[in-house]
Amino acid sequence: MSLEDKIKATAKNIEGKVQEAVGEITGDPEQKMEGKRKQAEAEIQHGIENLKDKAKKLID
């Protein structure tokens, strides 16, 4: 996993957690769901990058 992609995915995950918490505090379900969506996207990004790493190791 490239360091830059890993940092981006981690930042998106943190952003999602903050947004979810803000939605919880303010009682805004849309904000909360948007935060959860960002966290799910970050998980997918991590998974894709992990697969790329495994493929690269097989090729090398």
NORRAQUI-V390497 format. One record per residue. N is the residue number from 1. OMEGA is omega in degrees with one decimal (* if undefined). D_CENTER is the distance of its C-alpha to the mean C-alpha in Angstrom with 1 decimal. Layout:
n=N omega=OMEGA d_center=D_CENTER
n=N omega=OMEGA d_center=D_CENTER
This chain:
n=1 omega=178.8 d_center=13.9
n=2 omega=-177.7 d_center=14.7
n=3 omega=-179.1 d_center=14.2
n=4 omega=179.5 d_center=13.2
n=5 omega=179.0 d_center=10.4
n=6 omega=178.7 d_center=9.2
n=7 omega=179.1 d_center=9.6
n=8 omega=-179.8 d_center=7.9
n=9 omega=178.8 d_center=4.5
n=10 omega=178.2 d_center=5.7
n=11 omega=178.7 d_center=7.1
n=12 omega=178.2 d_center=4.8
n=13 omega=179.0 d_center=3.9
n=14 omega=178.2 d_center=7.6
n=15 omega=178.8 d_center=8.5
n=16 omega=178.8 d_center=7.6
n=17 omega=178.9 d_center=9.5
n=18 omega=-178.9 d_center=12.2
n=19 omega=177.3 d_center=12.6
n=20 omega=179.8 d_center=12.9
n=21 omega=178.0 d_center=15.5
n=22 omega=177.2 d_center=17.3
n=23 omega=178.0 d_center=17.7
n=24 omega=-177.8 d_center=19.0
n=25 omega=-176.3 d_center=21.4
n=26 omega=-179.1 d_center=22.6
n=27 omega=-178.9 d_center=22.9
n=28 omega=-177.1 d_center=21.0
n=29 omega=178.7 d_center=19.5
n=30 omega=178.3 d_center=18.0
n=31 omega=-179.4 d_center=16.1
n=32 omega=179.7 d_center=14.9
n=33 omega=177.8 d_center=13.9
n=34 omega=176.6 d_center=12.1
n=35 omega=178.0 d_center=10.0
n=36 omega=178.5 d_center=9.4
n=37 omega=179.1 d_center=8.7
n=38 omega=178.4 d_center=5.9
n=39 omega=178.5 d_center=4.4
n=40 omega=177.3 d_center=5.8
n=41 omega=179.7 d_center=4.8
n=42 omega=177.6 d_center=1.5
n=43 omega=178.9 d_center=4.6
n=44 omega=178.5 d_center=6.8
n=45 omega=178.3 d_center=6.3
n=46 omega=179.9 d_center=7.0
n=47 omega=179.2 d_center=9.7
n=48 omega=-179.8 d_center=11.2
n=49 omega=177.1 d_center=11.5
n=50 omega=177.3 d_center=13.1
n=51 omega=176.8 d_center=15.4
n=52 omega=179.3 d_center=16.4
n=53 omega=-179.3 d_center=17.3
n=54 omega=178.2 d_center=19.4
n=55 omega=179.4 d_center=21.1
n=56 omega=178.9 d_center=22.0
n=57 omega=178.5 d_center=23.5
n=58 omega=-179.6 d_center=25.5
n=59 omega=-177.3 d_center=26.8
n=60 omega=* d_center=27.7
